[in-house]
Amino acid sequence: MTKSAAILVIGDEILSGRTQDTNSGHIARVLGALGIDLREIRVVGDVEAEIVAALNALRGTWDLVFTTGGIGPTHDDITADAVARAFGVDIGYHPEAYRMLEARYQPGEFNDARKRMARIPHGAALIANPVSVAPGFHIANVYVMAGVPMVMRAMLEEIVPQLPRGAPSIAVTIEAAVPEGTVAEGLAAIQKAEKDVAIGSYPFYRDSGQGSPALGVQLVARGRDADAVERTAAAIEAMLRDLGAAPQRIKQVVPGTHA
Amino acid sequence: MTKSAAILVIGDEILSGRTQDTNSGHIARVLGALGIDLREIRVVGDVEAEIVAALNALRGTWDLVFTTGGIGPTHDDITADAVARAFGVDIGYHPEAYRMLEARYQPGEFNDARKRMARIPHGAALIANPVSVAPGFHIANVYVMAGVPMVMRAMLEEIVPQLPRGAPSIAVTIEAAVPEGTVAEGLAAIQKAEKDVAIGSYPFYRDSGQGSPALGVQLVARGRDADAVERTAAAIEAMLRDLGAAPQRIKQVVPGTHA
């Protein structure tokens, strides 16, 4: 049974446009390789009530929820408290987290702000942080990770062995220098014949034409049945050739990799 | 009265990790310059029921909603139908959209798929598309735009003159080569004294140290009251100097620009 997932990105810096969220794309690709269906992403600011509401909506709707951001030492890091409130559990220093953090700092440096990073909702299990020690945590179907990409990625690697596996999706991308509107009808017919494959159509306009078309479309056939995906891809290529185009397979995502 | 806003990003390609959503960041910065508060972003796939549910939640909660994606000619472009369903209105060819699209194509090229791009929910006003003709549309507090970044940006420029204005936020960013945990307590005290300024703290780890610190923190003071923001920034700089650090202002967002 394929599991569904959502990501909750927490932080004013995403909503202000200061920071480009790249964590979601990384998590998306890792989940895809594991055969987990990412179904929704939400971004909310550093506002406890909004974090609580979004987390409760997502954890009630999807099998797994991954959060990023808001677990540092500063006043704007309120994710752990919000998660505790969402679950209706207490929060306090986690003995193991406290010990790890205490051991990390020189005497006198383990101040109250840094101790905040040991505050973990009751009943949660720690997620190791091999980069900067301060842990994430896991409670029920929710995985709480850091927002700094290097730290988030390391935490996700720690989580991966615990996550459920499904049949990974296979995606074949075919590019051609034709306008999207010329392929739409043929594509719809292929889609109708292949119910278990999702066909996506993504037009592009490129500034420079260094050997590659300046206008064209990328067509993606994605699904869990390798034969059906290949049959769909071949049908798309045949359709493009019938239109006089020269289709190119530009990327093939191999299941089981994190690429 | 400051208006609130949300973005609804529509497309399987974001949830699969195939495409990095950069539209949200661009919209965020434009809204910030207009003095509109972006409060939430959601990403959903090409599933009508999910688009409808997300759109109805967002348009009921926030003053303005901006959607991106799903308005092209192919079978996976279902945004216009989903918006019509969310509002409970009919959808059909919009005469002006139909004429514009018909004029764009050579005789025989204006096929059924391309005609799909003229299907607009009843009661909606068109948003011009100076890049590739096929329009977006605006219905009540919802603005429906393309997903291709070049087209989305052009549509947003068309919309900007119609949008409400508020007092834009001013953000001052101060960087220092100190770990976040050493500034957290001083920062919390400054935040406590400045209720109308939001202080964000963003640690970073950089691979290479070409003249810039490999580990440090960026502190952002953001608010609508220029004096309060400047006072907060000066307090942060003084606090950093007291810690023996050399604070640097690295970016000052000037209100009214789209930078």
Interface residues (C-beta under 8 A of the other chain):
Chain A: V9 G11 D12 E13 I14 L15 S16 G17 R18 T19 Q20 D21 T22 S24 G25 H26 I27 A28 R29 G32 L38 R39 E40 I41 R42 V43 V44 G45 D46 E50 A54 G72 P73 T74 H75 D76 D77 Y105 E109 N111 D112 A113 R114 R116 M117 V131 S132 V148 M150 S169 A171 T173 E180 G181 T182 V183 A184 E185 L187 A188 Q191 A198 I199 G200 S201 Y202 P203 F204 Y205 V220 R222
Chain B: V9 G11 D12 E13 I14 L15 S16 G17 R18 T19 Q20 D21 T22 S24 G25 H26 I27 A28 R29 G32 L38 R39 E40 I41 R42 V43 V44 G45 D46 E50 A54 G72 P73 T74 H75 D76 D77 Y105 E109 N111 D112 A113 R114 R116 M117 V131 S132 V148 M150 V151 S169 A171 T173 E180 G181 T182 V183 A184 E185 L187 A188 Q191 A198 I199 G200 S201 Y202 P203 F204 Y205 V220 R222
